[in-house]
Amino acid sequence: MEPNHNPGLGITRRHFFQDCGVGVGKIALASLLSNALSPWSSLAAPRPDDPLLPRAPHFKPKVKRVIHLFMAGAPSQLDLFDYKQQLVRFEGKPIPPEIIGGQRYAFIRSDAAALGPRFKFSRYGQCGAELSEMLPHLGGVADDICLIKSVHTDQFNHAPAQIFLNTGFSQPGRPSLGSWVLYGLGAETTELPAFVVMSTGAGISGGSANWSSGFMPTLYTGVRLRNQGDPILNVSSPAGVDSRLQKDSLNLIRTLNQKRLDQVRDPEIATRIASYEMAFRLQSSAPELMDLKSEHQSTLDLYGADPDKPSFARACLLARRMVERGVRFVNIYHEGWDAHSDVEGNLRSNCGATDQAAAALVRDLKQRGLLEDTLVIWGGEFGRTPMVETNPALGRKLGRDHHPQAFTMWLAGGGIKPGLTYGATDELGFNVAENPVHVHDLQATILQLLGFDHERLTYHNAGRDYRLTDVHGKVVNGILA
């Protein structure tokens, strides 16, 4: 994956779009025309120079695919995963300044009073994982997950923190984790996008930068599926357009795009050709994927999913169906965890919407033999403060502010030690006290599980080599099986 630095050429394998003598567009057009008898059937096998052709990583991987359940807005680790008895004792009193240091916050003063956990905690599973009463379903799979209580980040506002966790950089413009995975491994399917994004909330602070391919070709960008109607806009043919007319139109568009590609050798034109080709196949594959009525009722009940109603549960079931069909990377964003006020009510609502389905996904993958080579990630962009946020002017009370110093995420799947609780925070949950895991460490570990040395998986751009963990990070060997 290291670039070729031949000064006479300045060419890498990833730039084949620009210099392929035949041209990916001509190959794509030929594959489409060769299937003239049935315009809706699958296209030909992947081309030998296809940038999404499956590729071997640096070493034998533990997992082949990733499902990332992104809890946008940042769940409160102190009320869900990291119980602190000292917060109960300190409630209503300022946290000692020597603990807080010079930390500044977005909406509260550093001398704000402590707020104790809002819920009861219990031990679950043979491992004895300590979880909130708001997560009873997750407790049922406690022996299959690894809790990391010592994650920390550099960012304390939502958009930069979300982008940082996804791309390794706090500003838009870098490739996302899913894009790096596609760039390194290619795709396992030609019938569906290899990198799919779904959303089950009211908006994502970091926006599309979270799943962008950045300075890589847009071929590696995540494809966002809609919750209602056609999964992708205009995937269905409009009234009056039959298969022959559509095919003739596509052939003409490809001819025009190919002529332009031959003239200017812009890789984005090749990406456009590939997008039309994928859109053609999606007209049959996407409706079949999204139709959950073929699922057994017991499976729908396991997730708590209504086949016709958009929800986090439906998205999780779709994610399982996607990885079964060869999708490499799935992002599900569930927004709404930003509990600046009424953290208790916020968690009741969001846990009620997500706990059953997240646990069901782990169970379902396991019983189908998919968990052993699939990685499931759950977590937000940072944590919440041990101190209370109360602001009458903004109508806020009994909330928690943003907290980058320490938060909890959980992982499950191939290569992860199940039933492990890793890392710890201090007695008030303010700072990491044991086995810190920086966001770059988490990214390095994910790439390790996929078979990549995070320091060697690079992309040459603007005169230098970039990587996802640019330029820090170490593998968290303590959580690896």
N, C-alpha and C positions, 0 to 999 in steps of 0.2 A: 504493500500500500504506500510505500515511500515513492515520491515523485522522481522521475528521471531528470537529472540535472545536466544532461548533455548540452553544452553551451552552443553547439552548432545547430541544434534542433529546437531546444526549449519546449519539447513536446512530451506529454505524458499519455498513458493509456486512457485517462479520463477525457482527453481532448479528441478522441477518435471521431467525434461528431464533425469536427472541423476538417479532418484530413482523411476520412474514410473514402477510398477511391470509388466505391460503388455508391455509397450514400444510403443512410438508413431509411430515407423516404422512399427510394426506389424499391428497397426490400420490403418495406411495409406495404407499398402499393401492390407489389407482386403477390404478397401473401393474401391480400384482400381479393385480388382478381382471380387468384387460383381457386377461390371458394365460390365460384359464381353460381353453382347449383343451389346453394342454400345460404343466402346472405346473413342468416341469423345464427349459423353454427359457429363453432370455435375456429379461430384462425390457426395458421400453421404453427408448428413447434417454434420455440424461441430461436432467433437467429444467433449464429456463433459470435457475432460482434455486438449483440444487444447489451447495453450497459446495465440492464436489470437481469441479465443471465445469472443464475446462482453461482456464487464463487466461494472458494474455500477461505476461511479466515486464517489467522496466523498459526493457531493451534486448535486441537480438538475442542469444540464448544460444549458447554453443558446445556445450553438452551438454543433453540432455533428462532424463537419468536418472543415478543414482549406485548403484554397488555398493561398499560399505564393508567391507573385510576387516579386522576388528578383532582384533588379536593380543593378547587380554587377558592381563595379567600382565607385559607389557613384555619383548619380545625384547632380547637384548644386541646393541646396535649395534656394539660393539667386536669382536665375534666373527663378525659377519655382513656389515657394510657399511663400517666405518670402521677400517681397519687402521692400527695405530700401532706403528712400529718402536721408538719410545722406550719403549713399555711393555715390550717384550722386554728392553731394556737395564735398565729400572728394576725388573723383576720381583723380588719379595722385599724391596724397599726402600720406605720410606715416600715418598709423593709430597711434594715440597716444600710446607711450610705456606703459603707466599705464593700458591701456586696454589689451594689449597683454601679459604683465607680462613676465614670463620667458619661454613662450611657444617656442618650437623648431619645425621645420617643415622638411618634407622629402626632399624638393627640393628648397625651397625659404628661403630668410632671413626674420627675423621677422619684419624688417623695410621696407619690400616691399610696394609699393604704393597700395592704395585702387583701386578696380575695381567695378564700378557701375553695376547695373543690365543691362543685354543685351537686355531685351525685355519689352514691355509694359504689365501692369497688369490691370485686370478688376475685377469687382464684379460679382459673379455668384449665381444664385438660390435665394430663399427667405432668406436663411441664410446669404447671402452676402459674401460668401467665396472669398478671394482675390487670384486669380490665374493668372499665366502667359498666354500670348496669345499663347504659345506653347501647352497649354492644353485645347483646346476648348471643346473636347469631355468629359473630366473629369468635366469641368464646367457644362455640361449638367446633371451630376449626383451629383452636389455639395451638394444637400440636403440629399443625401443618404450616404455620407462619413463623417468621422471624421478626421480632419487634426490635427496632433500633431507636433507643431513647436519647441518643446523643448527636443527632444531626444538627448542623449549624450552617448558616449562610452569611454572605457578605451584605445582603440587601434587606431593607426594612420597609419598602413600599411594594404594593402588589405587582404592578406591571414589571418593574425591573427584576423582582424576585422570581416571578414566574418565568420570564425569559431566561434568567440566569440558570434556573434549575433545568430548563429544557435545552439551552444552547451553550451553557458555560460562560456566557457573557451577558451583561445587564442591559445592553442596548440591542435593538433590532439589527439584523444584517448577518448574523452567523447561522450556520446550519443547525437544525434541531437534532435531537437525539435520534428520532426516527429517520431523518435524512442520512445521518452518519451510518445507521444500520443498513439502509438500502444501498448506500454507496459501497459499504464494505462487503455485504452479503448478497446483494441482488434480490430478486424476487423468486418466490416459489410458485406463483400463479400468474397466468396471463389473462385470466377471466375477471379479476378484480384488482383494484389498486393495491399495491403492496403496503402502503402506509395510509391508514384511515383514521379520521378524526371525527368524534361525535361530541355533542354538547347537550347537557340536560338541565341547564340553568338559565340565568338571566343575563349572561354576558361574561366575557373573559377579559380581564384587565389588560393582559399582554397581547391580546388579539392574535392575528394570524402569524405574528412573529414567533409564536410558540411552536408552530409546526412548519415554518418556512424552511426552504433549503438554503437560504442565505446566498452566499456567493457561489454555491454549487449550481449546476443546471437545475431548472425548475422541475425536471423529471423526477427529482428526489423530494419534492414538496408533498406534504400530507394532503389527502383529498378529504374534504369535509362533507359528511353526509347529513342531510336534513332529517329532522324528526318526523315530518309529516309530508304527505304527497310523494312525488318522485324523490328518491334518495339524493339524486343530483339533478339540478335544474336542467330542463330540456332533454332529459334522457329518453323521454317518450317522444315519438314522432307526432307532429301536429296533425290535425285533421286534414285529410286530402293528400297526405304524403305517403305513398305506398313504398314498399321495399325497393322497387326498381328505381323510382325517382330519387330516393335517398341515396342509393348506391351510386347512381350517375353523378349526383351532387358531390358525394365524397370523393369520387374519382377525379372530378374536375378540381376540387379544392386541393387534393394531394398533388396533382400535376402542377398547379400554380405554386404551391409551397415548395415543391421540389426544384422548380426552376429558380426560385429565389435562393434556396439553400445552395444550389450549385454556383450561384453568382457570388454570394457573400460569405458562405460557410459559417453562418451564425448558428451555434448549437441550440439556441432557443427556437429556431425554426424547426429543427429536428424534434425538439420537445413538442412543438405544436402538432407535428405530424403524428407522433406517438400518442398524443392526447386524443386526437380524432379517432385513431385506431382503437384505443381503450374505450372511448365513448360508444363506438359501434358494438363492441362486445358487451358493454354494460347494459345495453338495452334488453338483453336476455338474462344476464347473470345477476344484476342488481335487484330486479323484482323478485326473483327466486330467493335471494339472500334475505330480503326484508320480510318475506311472508312467513310469519311465525306460526301460522295455523297448522303447519305440518308437524310442529313439536308436540310431544305427548303432554297431556294435561298435567301429569306429575312433574314434568320439567318446568312448565309454566308456574306451577304452584311452588316449586323449590325456589325459584327466583322472585316470586310474587309479581310476575309480569302479566300484563294485559296485552295480547297481541296487537290490538288496535290503538293502544294508548301510549304516547311517548312518555318515557320514564327512564330513570337510571337503571331500573331492573331490566327493562326491554333492551337498553343499550348493552348491558352486561351479557345478556343472552345472545345478542347479535355478535358481540365480540367473540364468544365461544364459537359461534357458527363461522365467523370469519377465519379464525386460526385453523379450524377444521378444513377450510377451503384454501389454505395456503397464504393468507394475509400475514405479512411479516411483523408489522407493528401497528398496534391499535391504541389510540389515545381516547379516553373518555373524560371529559371535563364536567365535573358537577360543581357549579358555582353556588355561592350563597353562604359560605362559612365565615364571613367577615363580621364577627360578633362584637362590634364596638358597644353594643347595648344588649341587655338581656341574653347573656351567653347561654343561660340555661334553656330558654325557649328556642334559641337558634339551634342548639345541639339536639334537642328533642325532635325538631322538625327534620334536620338534615340526616340524623342517624336513622330516623324512621323511614327516610327515603332511600338510604344507601346500605344499611347494615346487612339486611337479609340478602340482597343481591350480591354484594361483594363476597360474603361468605359462600353463597351458592355457587358463584363462579369458581372458587377454589375447589369446592366439593365436586362440581360437575366436571371440571378439567381432570381432577384426580380419578374419578370413576371411569372416565373415558380413556385413561392412559395418556392424556395430553399434558398434565402438570409436570411430568418428569422432564419435558423439554420445552416448557413454556415458563417465562418469568412474569409474575404478577407483582406490580408495584402499587402501593397505596400511600398517599400523603399529599400535603399542601406545600406552599412555597416558603412558609416559615411557621413559627408557633405563636402563642398568645402569652401575654405578660402575667406574672404572678400577682400583679397589682390590678386594682379595679379601675375601670374607666367610667367616670360619672361626669356628665357635662349638661347641666340644665339648659344652657343656651342652645345646645344641639338636640335636646330631648333624649340624652343618653344616660343610662344608669345600669349598674351591675353588668358591665361588659368588660372586655379585655382588649388591650391594644396589641399592635404588632410586636413580635418578639423574635429577632433573628438569632439570638444566642443559643437557643436550644429548642428542639422540637422532635416529634416522633414520627417515624414512617414504618411501614411493615412491608416485607417482601415474602413471596412464596414461590416455590417451583424448583426446577432443576438446578443443582449446584448450591442451593441455600440450605443451611442447617435448620431443620424444622424444630419448632418448639423452643427456640432460643430467644432470650432477652439479652440484648447487647447494648452496652453503654449505660451510663447513669448520669443524672444531674445532681446538683447539690441539694441540701435539705429543703430549700425553698423552690427548687425547680428553675432557678434563675440562670445558672451557668452549667456547662458540661463539666462533670467531675471525673468521668471515667470513659476511656475509649472514644474520644471525639471523632465524628465522621463529618467532614466537610462535604459540601455539595459536589466538589470535584472528586472527592474520594468515592462518593456514591456513583458518579458517572464512570469513573475508572473501573469500578467493580462490575457494573452492568456490562461494560464492554468486555471485561475479562470473561464473564459468563458466556458471552456470545462468541468467544474465541479470539479476542483481539487484545494485543498489547496497546494500551491507550496512548503510549508515547510513540508508537509506530504507525498508528492509523492517522495519516495526515493527508491534507489537501493543500496543494500549492496555489496560492492566490496572492496577487499584488506583491510579488517579490519574496514571499516567505512561506514556510510551511505552517499551516494551522492544524490544531487538533481540538477535539471536544473539550478536553481538560486544559485548555490553553492558559497558563503553562504550569499548572500545579496538579496535585492529586496523587493518591496512592491507593492500591487495591486494599479493601478491608478483608484481609484473609480470615479474620476471626469469625465471619459469618458464613464462610464457604465450607461446604461439606467435603 
